[in-house]
Amino acid sequence: MTEAARTDGHPAHSEAAPDTPAVRLTALTKDYTTRTTGTVRALDAAELTIQQGEFFTLLGPSGSGKTTLLRLIAGFERPTAGRIDLAGRDVTALPPSRRDVHTVFQDYALFPHMTVEQNVAYALTVRGVRKAERLARAREALHTVQLDDHARHRPAQLSGGQRQRVALARALIDRPALLLLDEPLAALDRRLRHELQRELARLQRATGVTFLLVTHDQEEALTLSDRLAVLDHGRLVQTGPPRDLYDRPATAFVAAFVGTTNLVRDATAVRLMGAPGTYSIRPEHLRIAAPGTPDATPRPGERTTHGRITGIAHAGAHTRLTVRPDPDGDELTVLHLNTSALPDAARPGASVLVLWRTDDARRLPE
Ligand SMILES: Nc1ncnc2c1ncn2[C@@H]1O[C@H](COP(=O)(O)OP(=O)(O)OP(=O)(O)O)[C@@H](O)[C@H]1O
């Protein structure tokens, strides 16, 4: 249903032109001041543009400012400085109810005394939508999250994954322009989390609603997002598609936080790379070979180091080895895909040659 065709008296969303960004943050800053901690800058001059219909993720460690950024966009917090535009409208001074935004939290926040259907229809009830329409739309929303058979259940009768589906149906029932998701899958076990991740991706494509997800799970961020931004101590340090951030991290922090990597620096960098600096080499770009075997002959463009295996962990599809370069230096992690056999010499304590392409070692700014 188009917003203009609605019969419920709810103010129609301002129909922004398709190229108007869903979110634009300008020099957005938030300080918290408490008696014990003094002033903490939780968000530092954030600049960010999110396009309509994007699945965008904020990724960062605990305390980096992710939730603060989300709460500012929702309107639960006022910024210390800066400006927030949603769909081309300056909402910086507007309360949450006047922003076309819904939020899904980690803890579901469902009403325990209401049925699933009533929970989902809640936003429509508040707006005085007629019962028949309310129920029809709640049923449709429950169908979208594959919970048709649970309309009459109460939240306590559902699993964690099902509760989160109800929360998603409730948040999407009136098709907000923007859906904020604050670690919505963090409370679920790994298998269920993967299932709900697929569900999130499907829902986003089906509804076309702009999703802004907060997570500290880099795999979740990489698999789900059209683009993501990495936060470090309140600063947006890099923004881009997952592949760009993985292949071309702007800083050592991004290299280590988005995926795993070997950071080679100081004297080890001079020895391994032939020049000083800080380099990131992904574990899958390193290979090992037993000295003296044909595989130990470097191919064009490859560099090498001798080392000693310090650990081998078999993990199904791949084996993760750690190797300490000779004569010393930080351990290197090597990811070996188990589609080919490991060299016979690969056992703890064995001497091996580690090889990598110079082009796969990324030089990082100091
Ligand atoms: N209400 C508050 N009062 C004082 N300081 C706060 C408040 N909320 C957040 N902070 C501080 O702001 C910083 C950013 O916190 P925020 O919750 O945004 O981080 P986060 O990345 O969401 O962390 P997490 O992943 O642990 O939820 C932290 O240093 C935190 O202690």
The ligand as an ORCA input file, in Angstrom:
! r2SCAN-3c Opt
* xyz 0 1
  N      23.932      7.448     29.526
  C      25.270      7.489     29.546
  N      25.928      8.198     30.487
  C      27.270      8.264     30.517
  N      28.080      7.648     29.615
  C      27.495      6.915     28.661
  C      26.066      6.785     28.567
  N      25.771      6.001     27.498
  C      26.959      5.646     26.956
  N      27.994      6.190     27.636
  C      29.433      6.059     27.305
  O      29.601      6.395     25.943
  C      30.522      5.498     25.302
  C      29.834      4.820     24.119
  O      28.824      3.957     24.604
  P      27.832      3.142     23.656
  O      26.838      2.440     24.526
  O      27.305      4.024     22.602
  O      28.828      2.075     22.991
  P      28.493      0.747     22.185
  O      29.473      0.719     21.069
  O      27.056      0.691     21.853
  O      28.851     -0.385     23.243
  P      28.171     -1.840     23.473
  O      28.502     -2.677     22.276
  O      28.840     -2.331     24.720
  O      26.697     -1.602     23.640
  C      31.008      4.557     26.378
  O      32.208      5.052     26.885
  C      29.905      4.603     27.420
  O      30.413      4.330     28.707
*
